[in-house]
Every structure is written in structure tokens, then in C-alpha cells.
């Protein structure tokens, strides 16, 4: 999760998500949309692009990839490769209970699962520490119809 790059002008770090960074996103940096407002096909919501007047181009692109792994490597991999990753500002995250932290993480995971996105492993499968947050994430994803790819570098929908 990132702070609005225009925070110096707006004094509002999450205005691009309607001040709700846990439940809304702005994948193109143009207009936020509520995650619950996705159309039935799993595409962009009806208000997508409203701020710019643009419509989705319809150009076929590779499906988005979500990156999971031990911290901080998953952040580095996601930023390098343009993947999505779970992130909450540190001051907010520290103020959350472990249950609230996991619920926020589950929202991130569930969004990717609902879209059938790949979960790239920034940490090799054989280096996942038992009992870690990453192990919990992997088990959560596997329990929801995913499997390791042949190289064990990603979790993909069973297929």
C-alpha cells in the first residue's frame, strides 16, 4: 500500500482510495474503486476510469501477479517485477492486533483468489519457515483451490 504521491498538495495520504486503503484500491492511479464493486465478470467496476473519462482498452494483458514471501524480499520482488503485494503503513500496522493484521492480509489474498491470480513466491518453497506468516498465507491459498506450479515458484489455480 502506498501513500498518495500528491500528499504534499492534498494533505490526505489515502485520498486515492477514498481514505479507505484496506477496502478500496486504485490500480492505475486514476480513480479509486471499492473492491466490492467489481462487476460479475470479474472485470472493472462500472465507475472505473470515471475520473479521467477513459474506458478500459480491452487490450489483452498478462493476468496480474500477487507476490508473497518472507519480508522484506517479497516487497523487493513485487516492486521490481510490478506485482501486487500486501502492505499497510507501518504505523497503522503496528496499531493493529494480530487478528486485525491477519484479516487485512486475508482481504489481499481473497482478492487475488477471486480473480484467479497467480501468487508468485518471492521466497523459495523449501525456505518457508514453519509457523511463519508466509506459511499461513500459503496454507490459506492452498485450501482455496490452488496448487504449486511445477517449479514450486508460484501458487496457481488448480486446473
C-alpha positions as MATLAB code, in Angstrom:
seq = 'XXXXXXXXXXXXXXXXXXXXXXXXXXXXXXXXXXXXXXXXXXXXXXXXXXXXXXXXXXXXXXXXXXXXXXXXXXXXXXXXXXXXXXXXXXXXXXXXXXXXXXXXXXXXXXXXXXXXXXXXXXXXXXXXXXXXXXXXXXXXXXXXXXXXXXXXXXXXXXX';
ca = [
       0.000    0.000    0.000;
       1.374    3.382   -0.957;
       0.703    6.889    0.215;
      -0.691    9.241   -2.425;
       2.282   10.902   -4.156;
       0.297   14.167   -4.044;
       0.055   14.103   -0.239;
       2.115   17.322   -0.094;
      -0.599   19.113   -2.026;
      -3.677   17.378   -0.626;
      -2.607   16.644    2.974;
      -4.554   13.399    2.522;
      -2.329   10.320    2.249;
      -5.091    7.951    1.093;
      -7.433   10.199   -0.877;
      -6.902    7.985   -3.921;
      -8.687    5.154   -2.061;
     -11.407    7.408   -0.686;
      -9.483    7.309    2.621;
     -10.132    3.576    2.906;
      -6.875    1.800    1.906;
      -7.935   -1.578    3.299;
     -11.151   -1.873    1.294;
     -10.513    0.134   -1.855;
      -7.782    0.281   -4.442;
      -6.643    2.407   -7.309;
      -4.660    0.116   -9.616;
      -3.991    2.740  -12.294;
      -3.614    5.787  -10.055;
      -6.623    7.487  -11.605;
      -9.726    6.739   -9.551;
     -10.388    4.529   -6.564;
     -12.943    1.780   -6.589;
     -14.439   -0.286   -3.843;
     -13.340   -3.909   -4.065;
     -16.945   -4.944   -3.534;
     -17.970   -3.055   -6.691;
     -16.437   -5.452   -9.207;
     -18.801   -6.483  -11.989;
     -19.974  -10.089  -12.243;
     -17.410  -10.969  -14.899;
     -14.577  -10.020  -12.533;
     -13.729   -7.008  -14.660;
     -13.509   -3.347  -13.775;
     -16.442   -1.806  -11.915;
     -18.879    0.442  -13.683;
     -17.210    3.589  -12.282;
     -13.696    2.552  -13.353;
     -11.993    5.352  -15.242;
     -14.635    7.879  -14.224;
     -12.084   10.461  -13.115;
     -10.327   10.506  -16.476;
     -13.208    9.632  -18.756;
     -11.158    6.689  -20.024;
     -12.566    3.266  -20.671;
     -10.568    0.076  -20.218;
      -8.779   -0.515  -23.505;
      -9.712   -4.162  -23.904;
      -6.116   -4.948  -24.857;
      -5.179   -8.400  -23.637;
      -2.519   -8.304  -20.953;
      -0.952  -10.899  -18.706;
      -3.040  -11.524  -15.604;
      -1.827   -9.660  -12.532;
       0.549  -11.450  -10.189;
       0.494  -11.145   -6.431;
       3.792  -11.671   -4.659;
       4.129  -13.341   -1.278;
       7.241  -14.273    0.663;
       9.202  -13.502    3.782;
       9.669   -9.797    4.498;
      11.359   -7.764    3.005;
      12.137   -9.899   -0.056;
       8.513  -10.045   -1.228;
       8.364   -6.248   -1.350;
      11.589   -6.051   -3.366;
      10.440   -8.722   -5.842;
       6.990   -7.169   -6.282;
       8.405   -3.692   -6.844;
      10.997   -4.996   -9.315;
       8.513   -7.094  -11.273;
       5.445   -4.885  -10.982;
       3.491   -7.356   -8.866;
       0.945   -6.618   -6.180;
       1.915   -7.167   -2.562;
       0.374   -6.820    0.882;
       1.394   -3.603    2.548;
      -0.063   -1.376    5.222;
       1.766    1.699    6.519;
       3.925    0.611    9.430;
       2.343    2.991   11.948;
      -1.122    1.646   11.138;
       0.018   -1.991   11.057;
       1.717   -1.709   14.465;
      -1.537   -0.371   15.929;
      -3.481   -3.424   14.772;
      -3.990   -6.602   16.782;
      -2.634   -9.846   15.271;
      -6.221  -10.785   14.377;
      -6.751   -7.454   12.585;
      -3.445   -7.867   10.759;
      -4.464  -11.332    9.548;
      -7.940  -10.120    8.497;
      -6.330   -7.357    6.428;
      -3.960   -9.900    4.869;
      -6.890  -12.234    4.105;
      -8.580   -9.403    2.164;
      -5.475   -9.123   -0.005;
      -5.333  -12.895   -0.533;
      -9.077  -13.238   -1.165;
      -8.991  -10.518   -3.828;
      -6.348  -12.404   -5.765;
      -8.101  -15.753   -5.301;
     -11.421  -14.302   -6.502;
      -9.688  -13.103   -9.680;
      -7.791  -16.355  -10.223;
      -4.467  -14.534   -9.978;
      -1.127  -16.266   -9.617;
       0.714  -15.902   -6.292;
       4.437  -15.742   -7.015;
       6.713  -16.965   -4.232;
       9.496  -14.478   -3.547;
      10.814  -16.973   -1.009;
      11.612  -20.463   -2.378;
       9.078  -23.072   -1.215;
      11.759  -25.052    0.639;
      12.756  -21.929    2.618;
       9.296  -21.152    4.017;
       9.650  -21.108    7.794;
       7.114  -23.304    9.605;
       4.675  -21.212   11.646;
       5.538  -18.008    9.778;
       3.023  -15.614    8.269;
       4.120  -16.858    4.859;
       3.392  -20.474    5.811;
      -0.057  -19.363    6.985;
      -0.641  -17.500    3.691;
       0.447  -20.490    1.590;
      -1.828  -22.859    3.516;
      -4.722  -20.401    3.209;
      -4.269  -20.205   -0.581;
      -3.833  -23.986   -0.985;
      -7.033  -24.601    0.981;
      -8.901  -22.437   -1.540;
      -8.238  -24.416   -4.670;
      -4.651  -23.531   -5.551;
      -1.603  -25.712   -6.064;
       2.124  -25.211   -6.550;
       3.245  -24.858  -10.153;
       5.700  -27.497  -11.438;
       8.754  -25.427  -10.440;
       7.262  -24.621   -6.981;
       7.816  -20.910   -7.653;
       4.159  -19.914   -7.549;
       0.704  -20.915   -6.409;
      -1.747  -21.235   -9.274;
      -5.438  -22.118   -9.512;
      -5.949  -25.873   -9.846;
      -6.777  -26.602  -13.262;
];
